[in-house]
Amino acid sequence: MRPGEERPVQGGESGGVSELSLLELLKLCAAERIDEAAERLGALSRAIWSEPELAYEEHRAHGLLTRFFEREPPAASWAVQPHYQLPTAFRAEWAPPGGGAPGADARALQLGFLCEYDALPGIGHACGHNLIAEVGAAAALGLRAALESLPGPPPPVKVIVLGTPAEEDGGGKIDLIEAGAFKNLDVVFMAHPSQENAAYLLDVAEHDVTVKYYGKASHAAAYPWEGVNALDAAVLAYNNLSVLRQQMKPAWRAHGIIKNGGVKPNIIPSYSELIYYFRAPSMKELRDLTKKAEDCFRAAALATGCTVEIKGGAHDYYNVLPNKTLWKTYMENGKKLGIEFISEDKILNGPSGSTDFGNVTFVVPGIHPYFYIGSDALNHTEQYTEAAGSQEAQFYALRVAKALAMTALDVIFKPGLLEKIREDFKLKLQEEEFLNTVE
């Protein structure tokens, strides 16, 4: 049975069983496999949670995940590449024998499940990335089990799990995009812990910048006129940005700190440093906001006589492109599992953050739903750290993993669904003027 191919499964004397019935049986199989692996998956999540590691330093979490797939029965059934393109990234691949085995069919449908596992400084897994890793692993196991249960020839499909480090700082997925890790994937799946269930949230584009002012030191009491005050430049820049907010669009955000403002009150500061994050709903709007902000920084240098150095971060985080076909399919599956989703109005008017998954959605269709974990605590708080490691969160994490696996089965077996997903993808790229990125 090929992806998207309608073919009835022949029953006994009663005749054929409909394609829909077979698909529902495959979904049940995926859910059952996830339930069977619940203890191992929970132990994996708790092990990652118990020893949090920062971006690009997730060596223990990387080892836990690669060993998980290397030992997944039957032995050596997942082809695991540790240190895939990055020291703490990995790739685990499975394909049904005679179907989508590596090298057997260049046209095999490739479905990717993404794992995150970096933590935050000081407060550990306050964004629940241990649960993201668990969900990605669980969904992949469920999809594989469903495909293995198929009567007759398997479809040409590859199930791929990518370990993507450094979401909180640096953008590991962007590094992997640049290394070609997403080049042949057709659809990617992951899910993020939150305070509610949403198939999509307005994750926005983000640009960070470090601004350095260079002045001239002098005795602040005896010879202040000999100095050039870099702290004054930083303060002016901070105030310039505050004044700019009056003319900023409602969805734009600018937030920053003065990281360095001098060494001693009686020395005119010769050096100051600010760090700012800028966010906007699209890359085009982000460029507009960034230009206005950089004018504010340069104006402060001009006013004080300092020189200024403006340096952007290694990567911009793009806004997440919604794929309506994908998230509607996900919602249909989630509702069957008892997931209650927030309204579309709440999606459009709710709070938003930024993620390097946005960059992924500019190169391959993807879905990044959010899920409730049994707590009303807010992400990036100590209370959310506790909730992410709780036993209660396990039920919700495995439920969303089942919904992702079921959605992947729809992508494989529902005729025309993959083409609709691709159409949505291209339409959003056209709106963003990024179509050339997939040509």
Residue, then its C-alpha position, 0 to 999 in steps of 0.5 A: m500500500r503506497p502513501g495516499e493510495e486507497r486500497p481496501v483490505q479484504g475480509g472474510e465472507s463478509g467482504g472488504v473492510s474499508e480503508l477508513s477502518l484500516l486507518e483507524l486500526l493503525k491509529l489504535c495500534a500506534a496508541e497501544r504501542i505508546d502505552e506499552a512503552a509508557e514506563r520507559l518513556g517516562a523514565l527517559s523524560r525524568a532522567i533528562w529533567s533531573e540533570p538539566e543541561l544548557a544549550y549545546e552542552e546537552h551531552r547526558a541528554h544526548g546519550l540518554l536519547t541515542r541509547f534509547f533508540e539503539r536499545e529499542p527492540p528488536a535490537a539495532s532496528w533504528a539506524v542511529q547517528p550520534h553527534y549528527q552534524l552537531p556534538t549534541a544532535f542525533r538522527a535515528e531512522w527506521a524504515p519497513p523492510g522492503g518498503g522505505a529502507p534506506g537506499a531502496d526507494a529515493r521517493a520514500l515519504q520521510l516524516g520527521f519527529l523533533c526532540e528538544y532537550d536543553a534547559l534554562p540557566g538557573i531554573g532547569h527544565a522550566c520550558g518542559h523540553n524533557l517532555i518535548a524529547e519524550v513526545g518526539a520519541a513516543a510518536a515515532l515509536g507509535l508510528r513505527a508500530a502501526l506501520e509494522s502491523l500493516p497487512g501486505p507490503p509496507p509503504p515506502v516511508k521513513v520514520i526519522v527522529l532528529g535530536t535538535p539541541a540549543e532551542e533556548d539559546g543559539g538555534g540548533k535547528i538553524d544549524l541543522i538546516e544549514a547542514g542539510a539535515f532537513k533537506n529531504l524531509d516531507v513533514v515534521f512534527m513536534a509538540h511544546p508544553s504550555q498552559e493550554n492545548a492549541a494546534y497552533l500559536l503565533d510564535v513570532a520572529e526574533h532578532d537579538v543584538t549586542v550593542k557596544y559603546y566605546g568612549k574615553a575614561s577620565h577622572a569623573a570629578a577632576y577632569p570629566w570634560e576629558g572623558v567620553n561617557a559610554l554609559d551615557a550612550a547606553v542610557l540614551a539608547y535605552n531611553n530612545l528605545s522606550v520612546l520608540r515604543q509609542q510608534m511601534k505596532p501593537a504586536w512588536r516587542a523590544h526588551g533589553i538590558i544594560k549588561n555593562g555600565g562601567v567599573k567605578p563611579n569616579i571613572i567616566p565609563s569608557y565602555s558600555e554594553l546592551i543586549y536587546y531582543f526584538r520580535a515581530p509577527s513576520m520577518k518583514e516586520l522584524r526587519d522594519l523594527t530592527k532598522k528603527a532600533e539600530d537608528c536609536f542606537r546610532a543616535a545615542a553614539l552621535a549624541t555622546g561622541c562614542t563609537v558604536e558596534i552593533k552585532g546581531g546574534a548568530h541566528d534570527y528565529y523566524n515566525v512559525l508558518p501555520n499549516k492549516t491542513l496539518w493542524k486541522t488534521y491534528m485537532e481531529n485526532g486530538k479531539k478523539l483522544g479527549i483533547e480540548f483545544i482553545s478557540e481560534d480567537k484565543i490563538l490569534n489574541g494570546p501571548s506568543g514567544s519565539t522558537d527556532f522551529g519557525n525556521v524549520t517551517f520555512v524549509v519543510p511543512g511542519i506542526h508545532p502544537y502546544f499542550y497542557i501538562g496538568s498545571d497552570a504555572l507559566n513557562h520559564t518559572e520554577q513552578y513550571t520546572e516542577a510541573a514538567g517533571s511531575q507524574e501528572a504531566q506524563f498522561y498529557a505528554l503521551r496523549v499528544a504523542k498519540a495525536l501526532a502519530m495519528t496525524a502522521l498516519d493520516v499524512i501517509f494514508k489519506p489520499g490528497l492530504l499531503e498535497k494539501i499540506r504542500e499547497d498550504f506550505k507554498l501559499k504561506l511562503q509566497e505571503e512571506e516572500f520566501l518561496n525561493t527558499v524551497e526551489 
